[in-house]
Amino acid sequence: MPRSSLLDNRILIFDKKGMRIKRVQVNGFIVSLLTAIIIAYFFPEGSELLHVHEITNIGIGFIFFFYGLKLSFKEVKQGLSNYRLHILVQCSTFILFPLIVLACKPLLESGIGNMLWIGLFFLAVLPSSVSSSVVMVSLARGNVPGAIFNATISGLIGVVVTPVWLGMVVQEVGNVSFLDVFVKLLIQIIIPITLGLFLNKKFGGIAAKRKNWISNFDKTIIVLIVYSSFSNSFISHLFRDMEWTHFVFLYVAVLVLFFGVMFIVYMLAKKVLKFTVEDRITALFCGSKKSLVHGSVMVNVMFGATPQGSLFIIPVMLYHISQILIIAVIAEKMAKRKEIAIG
């Protein structure tokens, strides 16, 4: 029987004689998210006893304060020149995604139900991820400055655009007051990120040096949000009447959406806009990714008081896991290309 050893988020696979066969990367963050769901199933009451919802409300403010603190006006200004790349990425993120999901609403609702469709639409209107987009573009030897610019701007645009898009369907979710949502957005997101921006010049260097600590803090808050959301759902027996086929259909829809957007963005970048190889890579990766950080935060801000919160975060988690695994493979293959092979 092969055995494994866990070290630095990697599993080493050995044969019977102890010879190493291969090394497999393990994403500890994904494992933590899945563990949070399991704990929520067996100990849902722990969320209330430990005041997890209150902790995450405070944590969200710090997430966006640190986000603003790390933003560099100099980098943003330098990235403005490549406007065609930026327009394609942002239009893909905030227009192409939601329009596809809206167009497929009759088919999707009949397959996964109204609540899960809202979760899929919620996924579609989220901004692009930041760290993973930059890392994957760098691995694939794409336009890294363009990736940094678009990931940064996407997060700022999403603070406004995501709630506006959600206003089209949010009335279908019970117990959600749009005025309350706006107040929460102002207190937990807009004010902290603005404060961070103003303090960037003075403390931005410290934030850059502590980026690993900040990243771990962000991930911890996200895990707590997932635990809190699923605890509420399990307590209210939200999943009792749901068929497993709904979740299979949902995952298929997530994959179709992912590959569909990637195909459209790539063809536009190559055939229509005639981008360089580096810009095509950046457009492909940044324009097809979605942020689990913003998704978890927005779920907590907009639907935190409702048991349906976990339903809205499930598509985001499925997409997040899929985009990491799939794009990592694509990025690795692109990194091995010859400079004259792609044109």
C-alpha positions in Angstrom: 0.0 0.0 0.0 1.4 3.4 -0.8 1.9 5.7 2.1 2.1 9.5 2.3 3.9 12.2 4.3 2.6 15.7 4.7 5.2 18.4 4.6 4.8 22.1 3.6 1.4 21.4 2.0 2.8 18.6 -0.1 2.0 14.9 0.0 4.9 12.6 -0.8 3.7 9.2 -2.2 5.9 6.2 -1.6 5.8 2.6 -2.8 6.2 -0.5 -0.6 10.0 -0.2 -0.6 9.9 3.3 0.6 10.9 4.8 -2.8 9.3 8.1 -3.6 7.0 8.0 -6.6 5.7 11.5 -6.9 4.9 14.7 -5.0 1.3 16.1 -5.0 0.5 19.6 -3.9 -2.1 20.0 -1.2 -4.1 23.2 -0.8 -4.4 23.6 2.9 -7.0 26.4 2.5 -9.4 24.1 0.6 -8.9 21.4 3.2 -9.8 24.0 5.9 -12.9 25.0 4.1 -14.1 21.4 3.8 -13.2 20.8 7.4 -15.3 23.9 8.5 -18.3 22.4 6.7 -17.9 19.0 8.5 -17.5 20.7 11.9 -20.6 22.8 11.1 -22.6 19.6 10.4 -21.6 18.0 13.7 -21.4 21.1 15.9 -23.6 23.8 14.4 -24.4 25.3 17.8 -20.7 26.2 18.2 -21.2 29.2 15.9 -23.6 30.9 18.3 -21.7 29.8 21.4 -18.4 31.2 20.1 -20.1 34.4 18.6 -18.5 33.5 15.2 -20.8 35.8 13.3 -19.8 38.8 15.4 -16.1 37.9 15.0 -16.4 37.7 11.2 -18.2 41.0 11.1 -15.2 42.6 12.7 -12.8 40.5 10.7 -14.4 41.7 7.4 -13.5 45.3 8.3 -9.9 44.4 8.8 -9.8 42.4 5.6 -10.7 45.4 3.5 -8.6 47.8 5.7 -5.5 45.7 4.9 -6.7 45.5 1.2 -6.7 49.3 1.0 -3.4 49.4 2.9 -1.7 47.2 0.3 -2.9 49.1 -2.7 -0.2 51.1 -4.5 -1.4 54.2 -6.4 1.9 54.2 -8.3 1.3 50.6 -9.6 -2.3 51.5 -10.5 -1.2 54.6 -12.4 1.5 52.7 -14.3 -1.0 50.1 -15.4 -3.5 52.5 -17.0 -1.8 52.6 -20.4 -2.8 49.0 -21.5 -6.5 50.0 -21.6 -7.7 47.4 -24.1 -6.5 44.5 -21.8 -8.2 46.1 -18.8 -11.5 46.7 -20.6 -11.6 43.1 -21.8 -10.9 41.7 -18.3 -13.4 43.9 -16.5 -16.1 43.4 -19.1 -15.6 39.7 -18.8 -15.7 39.8 -15.0 -18.7 42.1 -14.5 -20.7 41.8 -17.8 -20.0 38.6 -19.7 -20.4 36.3 -16.6 -23.7 37.7 -15.3 -25.2 37.9 -18.8 -24.5 34.2 -19.5 -26.1 33.2 -16.2 -29.1 35.4 -16.8 -29.5 34.0 -20.3 -29.5 30.5 -19.0 -31.8 31.2 -16.0 -34.8 29.1 -17.2 -32.6 26.1 -17.8 -30.6 26.5 -14.6 -33.6 27.1 -12.3 -35.3 24.0 -13.6 -32.1 22.0 -12.8 -30.9 23.4 -9.5 -33.8 25.4 -8.1 -34.2 29.1 -7.5 -31.9 29.5 -4.4 -29.0 27.7 -6.1 -29.5 29.8 -9.2 -29.2 33.0 -7.1 -26.0 31.5 -5.8 -24.7 31.0 -9.3 -25.7 34.5 -10.3 -24.0 35.7 -7.1 -20.8 33.9 -8.3 -21.1 35.5 -11.7 -21.1 39.1 -10.4 -18.1 38.8 -8.1 -14.8 40.4 -8.9 -11.7 38.5 -10.0 -9.4 37.0 -7.5 -6.2 38.9 -6.6 -3.3 36.7 -5.4 -4.1 33.6 -7.3 -4.5 35.5 -10.6 -1.1 37.2 -10.2 0.6 33.9 -9.2 -0.9 31.9 -12.2 -0.1 34.7 -14.7 3.5 34.8 -13.4 3.8 31.0 -13.6 2.5 31.0 -17.2 4.9 33.9 -18.1 2.2 36.3 -18.9 1.8 40.1 -18.4 2.3 40.3 -14.6 1.9 44.1 -14.2 -1.3 43.8 -16.2 -2.5 41.1 -13.9 -1.7 43.1 -10.8 -3.6 46.1 -12.1 -6.7 44.2 -13.2 -6.9 42.1 -10.0 -6.6 45.3 -7.9 -9.1 47.3 -9.9 -11.5 44.4 -10.1 -11.7 44.3 -6.3 -12.5 48.0 -6.1 -15.1 47.9 -8.8 -16.7 44.9 -7.2 -17.4 46.7 -4.0 -20.0 48.8 -6.0 -20.9 46.7 -9.0 -21.6 43.4 -7.2 -24.3 44.7 -4.9 -25.8 46.7 -7.8 -26.1 43.5 -9.9 -27.4 41.6 -7.0 -30.2 44.2 -6.6 -31.8 42.5 -9.7 -32.4 39.3 -7.8 -32.0 40.1 -4.1 -35.7 40.8 -3.6 -36.3 37.0 -4.2 -34.4 36.3 -0.9 -36.5 36.7 2.2 -35.5 38.8 5.2 -33.0 40.9 3.3 -33.3 44.7 3.5 -31.3 46.5 0.9 -31.0 49.5 3.2 -29.4 47.3 5.8 -27.1 45.8 3.2 -26.0 49.3 2.1 -25.2 50.3 5.7 -23.2 47.1 6.2 -21.3 47.7 3.0 -20.5 51.2 4.1 -19.3 50.2 7.6 -17.6 46.9 6.9 -16.1 47.5 3.4 -16.1 51.1 2.1 -15.0 52.9 5.2 -12.2 50.4 6.0 -10.9 50.2 2.5 -10.9 54.1 2.2 -9.0 54.4 5.5 -6.5 51.8 4.3 -6.0 53.8 1.1 -5.3 57.0 3.0 -2.8 55.2 5.2 -1.1 53.4 2.4 1.7 55.9 2.0 2.6 55.7 5.7 2.0 52.0 6.5 1.9 50.3 3.0 5.5 49.1 3.4 4.7 47.4 6.7 1.6 45.7 5.1 3.8 44.5 2.2 6.3 42.9 4.6 3.5 41.2 6.5 1.6 40.0 3.4 1.8 36.4 4.5 0.4 37.2 7.9 -2.4 39.2 6.3 -3.2 36.4 3.8 -3.5 33.9 6.7 -5.7 36.3 8.6 -8.0 36.7 5.5 -8.2 32.9 5.0 -9.1 32.4 8.7 -12.0 34.9 8.5 -13.2 33.2 5.3 -13.1 29.7 7.0 -15.1 31.2 10.0 -17.7 32.7 7.6 -18.1 29.3 5.9 -18.5 27.6 9.3 -21.1 30.2 10.4 -23.1 30.1 7.2 -23.3 26.3 7.1 -24.1 26.1 10.8 -27.1 28.3 10.3 -28.2 26.1 7.4 -27.8 22.8 9.3 -29.7 24.2 12.3 -32.6 25.2 10.0 -32.4 21.9 8.1 -32.0 23.8 4.8 -30.5 20.8 2.9 -33.1 18.3 4.1 -35.3 18.4 1.1 -32.6 19.0 -1.5 -31.6 16.2 -3.9 -28.0 15.3 -4.5 -28.6 15.7 -8.2 -29.1 19.4 -7.7 -25.5 19.7 -6.6 -24.2 17.6 -9.4 -26.1 19.8 -11.9 -24.7 22.9 -10.1 -21.1 21.7 -10.4 -21.6 20.9 -14.1 -23.1 24.4 -14.6 -20.0 25.9 -12.8 -17.6 24.0 -15.1 -19.6 25.0 -18.2 -19.5 28.6 -17.1 -15.8 28.5 -16.4 -14.8 26.9 -19.7 -17.3 28.9 -21.7 -15.9 32.2 -20.4 -12.3 31.1 -20.9 -13.1 30.2 -24.5 -14.8 33.5 -25.3 -12.1 35.6 -23.6 -9.3 33.8 -25.3 -10.9 34.1 -28.8 -11.6 37.8 -28.3 -8.0 38.4 -27.1 -6.5 36.4 -30.0 -8.8 36.8 -33.0 -10.5 40.1 -32.4 -8.1 42.3 -30.3 -4.9 40.6 -31.6 -3.2 40.6 -28.2 0.4 39.5 -27.6 0.8 36.1 -26.0 1.5 37.7 -22.6 -1.6 39.8 -22.7 -3.7 36.9 -23.9 -2.6 34.9 -20.8 -3.4 37.7 -18.5 -6.8 38.3 -20.1 -7.5 34.5 -19.9 -6.6 34.1 -16.3 -7.8 37.3 -14.8 -11.0 37.5 -16.9 -12.1 33.9 -15.9 -11.4 33.9 -12.2 -13.7 34.8 -9.3 -12.7 35.8 -5.8 -13.6 33.6 -2.8 -12.5 36.4 -0.5 -15.1 38.8 -1.9 -17.7 36.1 -2.2 -17.4 35.0 1.4 -17.5 38.6 2.6 -20.5 39.6 0.4 -22.4 36.5 1.6 -21.8 37.5 5.2 -22.7 41.2 4.6 -25.8 40.6 2.4 -27.1 37.2 3.5 -25.4 36.6 6.8 -28.6 36.6 8.8 -30.4 34.1 6.5 -30.0 30.3 6.5 -29.7 30.5 2.7 -26.2 32.0 3.0 -24.5 28.7 2.6 -26.4 28.0 -0.6 -25.0 31.2 -2.1 -21.4 30.4 -1.2 -21.5 26.8 -2.5 -21.1 27.8 -6.2 -18.3 30.2 -5.2 -16.4 27.4 -3.4 -16.9 24.9 -6.3 -15.7 27.6 -8.7 -12.7 28.5 -6.5 -11.5 24.9 -6.2 -12.0 24.2 -9.9 -10.2 27.4 -11.1 -7.2 26.7 -9.0 -6.8 23.1 -10.1 -7.6 23.7 -13.8 -5.7 27.0 -14.3 -2.7 25.6 -12.5 -2.4 22.8 -15.1 -2.9 25.3 -18.0 -0.4 27.8 -16.5 2.2 25.1 -16.1 1.8 24.0 -19.8 2.0 27.6 -21.0 5.1 28.2 -19.0 6.9 25.4 -21.1 6.0 27.0 -24.4 8.6 28.1 -26.9 8.5 31.9 -27.5 7.7 31.4 -31.2 5.2 28.5 -30.7 2.2 30.6 -29.9 1.0 33.3 -32.2 
